[in-house]
Amino acid sequence: MSENLDRVKGYLLDLGLTIVSENEAEELVVVDDEDNGIKQLVIDCEAPIVVLEQLIAEVPSEPRDLFVRLLQMNNTLVHGAFVLDETAERIFFRDTLQLAHLDLNELEGSIRALSLALAEYGSELLTYLRT
């Protein structure tokens, strides 16, 4: 197992997250923290960075001003951003951190930022997705 993945997994367990799957060859884990709205958060140790990515939703067929609103929401996020995949069909929350000096507090801050974003904007995002 890679040293980076092992360290990240240790941090995740210290934070009380549930590791639901892992792929040592790809150096990634998938975690849940359902009490904080986190479901299937992918954490990928792609040296020199670690990428955190959670699927938020499929883009609705009529997105209206959703994309503008996502950019406005991004302006208030502490860490990370709402992003679209390459096909503009799915919305993700995504954050990247440096692996070399990653510590527990930094990883926790990024994960908590996701929870905060979901708490703050989840209801509003649902209004766009009910089309």
Secondary structure, DSSP 8 states (H G I E B T S, - for coil): --HHHHHHHHHHHHTT-EEEEEETTTTEEEEEEGGGTEEEEEEEEETTEEEEEEEEEE--SS-TTHHHHHHHHHTT-SS-EEEE-TTS-EEEEEEEEESTT--HHHHHHHHHHHHHHHHHHHHHHHHHH--
